[in-house]
Each structure stands twice: as C-alpha cells, then as structure tokens.
Amino acid sequence: MTTLDGLPTAERRSLGARLLSANTFWIALVLLALIVVFSAIAPESFLTFFNFQQLFIETAVLLVIAVGMTFVIITGGIDLSVGSVLIFAGMISAKTMEWMSPGQDASNAGWGVITAGLVVAIAGGSLWGLINGLLVARANIPPLIVTLGTLGAALGVASLLNDGTNVRTVPLELRDSLGFGTLEGNIPNLVVVAVVITVIFGLVLHTTRFGRYTFAIGSNPEAARRAGIGVTRHLTNVYLLTGFLAGIAGFMSLAYFQSTTISGHTTDNLNAIAGVVMGGTSLFGGIGTILGTVIGVFIPAVLQKGFNIIGVQPYWQMIAVGAVLVAAVWFDQQRRRSQNKR
C-alpha cells in the first residue's frame, strides 16, 4: 500500500516515528512554545526586531563555544575549561594590543594591531585546547579532571597577566566593526561571525570524515580503533578545536564589551554544556547535531529575555532551565533503553 506521493505507508510511518523520537524535534517545539507564549503575553515588548536583535547578539559568543562543546560531548567527553579559556584568550589578546601600541594605549590602534590580537587570542585558546587534548587522549586522564584543572589554571594565568584587573583600552576600530558594527545596517557583525562558524562546523560534523570519526569514537572508541581510526590523534584534535573556538569567542567578547571580562564568563562552560545537552546531544556520546545545539542555546536566552520583559524574577529561569535539562537527559536515557531492547 502506498500514499499519494508514492511512498510506502510503512516507510512514511517510520519517517514519522523517527521524527517524533528525535530530541531536536521536541526541543524545537519547546523553543517555539516559549516564543509564542512570551509573544502573546507581551507582544509590544517581546515581539520586536530590536529585542530579537539583542537576543542574537547576547547569544553569539556562547553559541561559538557551544559548537566546540558539541564535538567534545559527541566523543563522550566534557570540557569545563572553555569559559576560562575564553577569558584567557581575551586577556592575552588585549595585552598584546596594548604592548604593540604607543604608551600601551590600544584605543586608537589600527587593523595591524587588531589582527595581531586576533591571532594571539586564537593561538592562546588553541594552546589550552591542545593541553586538554594531550592529557585526555595520550595521558588517559578523565576529561572531567583535566578540564577542571585547566579551568582554574587558565583563569589564574589570565588574572596574573594584569594583576587581577580588566584591560579596558580596546581599539575603537574593533568595537565599531566587530563589536557594534552591522551588515546592511540591520544584522550585527557579531551574529554574522557566529552564524558563519556554526554553519562551517555544522558541515564539518555532518559531512566530513572528521565528523564521522567524531561520532564513531563517541559510539564505541574500541570499535573505532579497530576500524583504523586514530582515536588518540582525533580526540586531541577535537579538544584543540574546542580551544580554537574558545579563542575566537574570547576575541568576540573583547570586541563587544570593550574590555576583558575576568569575572564575566565563569559560568559559560555550564551554559554551553546545558545548551548542547538540551539540544539533543547525548552525554554518553555518539549522538548530536549542531542544529540541536543552536536550539538548545537559545532556550535559556529566550527564557531570560521573556522573564525580564514580563517582570518575573530571574531565579525562575534557573529552575526552568534545570527542568528542561533534566528532561532532556531523561529522554536520552529512555531512548537508549528502548534501542537496547530491540
């Protein structure tokens, strides 16, 4: 028996069943429901171009580090250091631009100095990612312990670089272009960078050998090794990638806040992990999508915006995000149990 479009009924049902069993589908419905509810309660405040523009800007930096976190969690690992690495990257970038500027005031620095700051931020983030990768993949230390250690180390080094205070002499050119600049007068450049990074690494995860190896290692590292995959090298590269993206995020944060943020990103690691898991990536490894991560990252952001607009205490946001996170992990466990019974 076939349907009007020529597909067998059984195949149509299997497609529908797969859709309904996907974490991404349900979490997308949650996000849509939140937008509909807040739009109905406060349409003149929530459902505005300015509000959504600010929402995208405020989420851009977190989205970049969440993309890297997606790769790590798919391998069955975790990276608690991304927030501190972000802070370190911003600090070493700002200090570099200061050192290269007359009178150590980078406010009027040009693109040569700014480019050097970007390179240093990326290099600094990548260095911490490489350290994490080598300790996890080659020294066989659990990623939770490794990244917990580098979390404190990266934040400590960042604080030492400027005696525990923030650097505030950020180039005005950087602020006006990346921090507050727009494309066609409407789309923030910060959001454009985040979207480009998300699309690129979404393609890397879902269409390249690197992505396939990432899923294979997360599903069964021993089977991946026997299939000829260099598990040690690949895990090292995954953590290196996460540090690389944290370095870019640190530079983006520097451009937007016009200052380093020693105490401003200390919970970004947990927010990134929550967004990735809420988006359907399994903490047990082997399952995940970049699209799901995008949706998962926006749920807390929409909750915060909505609660602020309608005057609800921000503590309720923590409760709501916690409930969604636990529900996402429970759903993942139920799905795994059902698959194991087949």
C-alpha positions in Angstrom: 0.0 0.0 0.0 1.3 3.4 -0.9 0.4 7.0 -0.1 -0.5 9.7 -2.6 3.2 10.7 -3.1 4.1 7.1 -3.9 5.9 6.3 -0.6 5.0 3.0 1.1 2.9 3.5 4.1 5.3 1.6 6.3 8.1 3.9 5.2 6.0 7.0 5.9 5.3 5.8 9.4 8.9 5.0 10.0 9.9 8.6 9.0 7.2 10.0 11.3 8.3 7.7 14.1 12.0 8.8 13.7 10.9 12.5 13.8 8.8 12.1 16.9 11.6 10.2 18.7 14.3 12.9 17.9 15.3 15.1 20.8 15.9 18.0 18.3 12.2 17.9 17.2 10.9 18.1 20.8 13.3 20.8 21.9 12.5 22.9 18.9 8.8 22.7 19.9 9.8 23.8 23.4 11.6 26.8 21.9 8.7 27.6 19.6 6.3 27.4 22.5 8.3 29.8 24.6 8.4 32.3 21.8 4.6 32.0 21.3 3.9 32.4 25.0 6.1 35.4 25.6 4.8 37.0 22.3 1.2 36.5 23.5 1.9 38.0 26.9 4.0 41.0 25.8 3.7 41.4 22.1 4.7 45.1 22.1 7.9 44.3 24.0 9.0 40.8 23.2 7.9 40.5 19.6 10.1 43.3 18.2 13.1 43.4 15.8 15.2 45.2 18.4 14.5 42.5 21.1 15.4 39.7 18.8 18.5 41.6 17.5 19.7 41.9 21.1 18.9 38.3 21.7 21.1 37.1 18.9 23.9 39.4 19.9 23.9 38.2 23.5 23.9 34.6 22.4 26.6 34.8 19.7 29.6 34.3 22.0 28.0 31.4 23.8 27.0 29.7 20.6 30.6 29.7 19.3 31.9 27.8 22.3 28.8 25.6 22.3 29.7 24.5 18.8 33.0 23.3 20.0 31.4 21.7 23.1 29.2 19.7 20.8 32.2 17.9 19.2 33.6 17.1 22.6 30.4 15.7 24.1 29.7 13.6 21.0 33.1 11.9 21.6 31.8 11.1 25.2 34.0 13.8 26.8 33.5 17.1 28.5 35.3 20.4 28.6 34.8 22.5 31.8 37.6 24.9 30.8 36.0 26.8 27.9 34.8 29.8 29.9 38.3 30.3 31.5 40.0 29.7 28.1 37.7 32.4 26.6 38.7 34.8 29.4 42.4 34.0 28.9 42.2 34.5 25.1 40.5 37.9 25.6 43.1 38.9 28.2 46.2 37.9 26.2 44.8 39.5 23.1 44.1 42.8 24.9 47.6 42.8 26.5 49.2 42.1 23.1 47.4 45.0 21.5 48.4 47.2 24.5 52.1 46.2 24.2 52.0 46.9 20.5 50.5 50.4 20.9 52.3 53.7 21.8 52.0 54.4 25.5 50.3 51.0 25.9 47.0 52.5 25.0 45.4 50.5 22.2 42.3 52.7 21.9 43.5 54.2 18.5 45.2 51.0 17.2 44.7 50.1 13.6 44.0 46.8 11.8 47.6 45.6 12.0 47.5 45.6 15.8 43.9 44.2 15.8 44.9 41.3 13.5 47.8 40.5 15.8 45.4 40.5 18.8 43.1 38.1 16.9 46.0 35.7 16.1 47.2 35.7 19.7 43.6 35.0 21.0 43.2 32.1 18.7 46.7 30.8 19.5 46.1 31.1 23.2 42.8 29.3 23.1 44.2 26.6 20.9 47.1 26.1 23.2 44.8 25.3 26.1 42.8 23.0 23.9 45.9 21.2 22.9 46.9 20.7 26.5 43.5 19.3 27.3 43.6 17.0 24.3 47.1 15.6 25.1 46.2 15.0 28.7 42.9 13.3 27.9 43.9 11.3 24.8 47.6 10.5 25.5 47.8 10.6 29.3 44.4 8.9 29.6 43.3 11.2 32.4 39.5 11.6 32.6 38.4 14.7 30.8 36.4 15.9 33.8 39.6 16.1 35.9 41.7 17.5 33.1 39.4 20.3 32.2 38.6 21.1 35.8 42.3 21.6 36.3 42.7 23.8 33.2 39.6 25.7 34.2 41.4 27.1 37.2 44.8 27.3 35.5 43.6 29.4 32.5 41.7 31.7 34.8 44.7 32.1 37.1 47.1 32.9 34.3 44.6 35.4 32.8 44.4 37.1 36.2 48.2 37.2 36.6 48.6 38.9 33.2 47.0 42.1 34.6 47.2 41.7 38.3 43.6 40.6 38.6 42.1 43.6 36.9 40.5 44.0 33.4 42.1 45.7 30.4 39.9 48.5 29.2 41.9 50.0 26.4 40.4 48.1 23.5 40.7 49.5 19.9 37.8 51.7 19.0 38.0 50.3 15.5 37.5 46.8 16.8 34.5 48.0 18.8 32.9 49.8 15.9 33.4 47.0 13.4 33.0 43.6 15.2 31.5 44.7 18.5 28.7 47.0 17.3 29.0 47.0 13.5 26.2 45.8 11.3 25.8 44.2 7.9 23.4 46.2 5.7 22.5 48.3 8.8 20.5 45.6 10.5 22.4 42.3 11.0 25.1 42.6 13.8 28.6 41.6 12.6 29.0 39.6 15.8 26.0 37.5 14.8 27.3 37.1 11.3 30.6 35.7 12.7 28.7 33.3 14.9 26.4 32.1 12.1 29.4 31.5 9.7 31.2 29.5 12.4 28.1 27.5 13.2 27.4 26.6 9.5 31.1 25.7 8.8 31.4 23.4 11.7 27.9 22.0 11.2 29.1 20.9 7.8 32.3 19.6 9.2 30.4 17.5 11.8 27.8 16.1 9.4 29.5 15.8 6.0 33.2 15.2 6.5 35.5 12.3 7.7 36.4 14.3 10.7 32.7 14.4 11.8 32.2 10.7 11.0 35.2 9.8 13.2 33.8 12.0 16.0 30.6 10.1 16.0 32.4 6.7 15.7 34.6 7.4 18.7 31.7 8.5 20.8 29.6 5.4 19.9 32.4 2.9 20.6 36.1 4.0 20.8 37.4 0.5 20.8 35.5 -0.4 17.6 36.7 2.9 16.0 40.3 2.0 16.9 39.9 -1.5 15.3 38.4 0.1 12.2 41.7 2.0 11.7 40.7 5.4 13.2 43.5 7.2 15.1 41.4 7.7 18.2 44.2 9.4 20.2 45.0 11.9 17.5 41.4 12.6 16.8 40.5 13.2 20.4 43.5 15.6 20.7 42.2 17.5 17.6 38.7 17.7 19.0 39.9 19.3 22.2 42.2 21.5 20.1 39.2 22.6 18.1 37.2 23.5 21.2 40.1 25.7 22.4 40.4 27.3 19.0 36.7 28.3 19.1 37.0 29.5 22.7 39.8 31.7 21.5 37.6 33.2 18.8 34.8 33.7 21.3 37.2 35.5 23.6 38.1 38.0 20.9 34.4 38.4 20.1 33.7 39.1 23.8 36.5 41.6 23.9 35.1 43.5 20.9 31.5 43.6 22.3 32.3 44.5 25.9 35.2 46.8 25.1 37.1 45.2 28.0 38.3 41.9 29.2 35.9 40.0 31.4 37.7 38.2 34.2 34.5 37.5 36.2 32.0 37.7 33.3 32.3 34.2 31.7 32.9 31.9 34.7 29.6 30.0 34.1 29.9 29.9 30.3 31.1 26.3 30.5 28.0 25.1 32.3 25.7 27.2 30.0 27.4 25.7 26.9 27.1 22.2 28.2 23.4 22.8 29.1 22.6 24.2 25.7 24.4 21.2 23.9 22.6 18.6 26.0 19.2 20.3 25.8 19.7 20.4 22.0 19.8 16.6 22.0 23.5 15.7 22.1 23.9 12.7 24.3 26.2 12.9 27.4 27.0 9.3 26.7 28.5 10.1 23.3 27.8 9.2 19.7 24.7 11.3 19.2 24.3 15.0 18.5 23.6 17.8 16.0 24.8 21.4 15.5 21.2 22.4 14.8 20.1 20.9 18.1 22.9 22.9 19.9 21.6 26.1 18.3 18.1 25.5 19.6 19.4 24.4 23.0 21.5 27.6 23.4 18.5 29.8 22.6 16.1 28.3 25.1 17.8 29.9 28.2 18.3 33.1 26.2 14.6 33.3 25.3 13.6 32.5 28.9 15.8 35.2 30.3 14.6 37.8 27.8 11.0 36.8 28.3 11.2 36.8 32.1 12.9 40.2 32.2 10.2 41.7 30.0 7.2 40.4 31.9 8.9 41.1 35.3 9.4 37.6 36.6 12.3 37.0 39.0 15.4 35.7 37.2 15.6 32.8 39.7 12.7 31.2 37.9 14.9 31.0 34.8 17.4 28.7 36.6 14.5 26.4 37.7 13.1 26.3 34.2 16.4 25.6 32.5 17.3 23.0 35.1 13.9 21.2 34.5 14.4 21.2 30.7 18.0 19.9 31.1 17.0 17.1 33.3 14.1 16.2 31.0 16.5 16.2 28.0 18.9 13.7 29.7 15.9 11.5 30.9 14.6 11.4 27.3 18.0 10.4 26.1 18.3 7.6 28.6 14.8 6.3 27.7 15.7 6.3 24.0 18.9 4.4 24.7 17.0 1.8 26.8 14.4 1.3 24.1 17.2 0.9 21.5 18.9 -1.7 23.6 15.7 -3.8 23.9 15.4 -4.1 20.1 
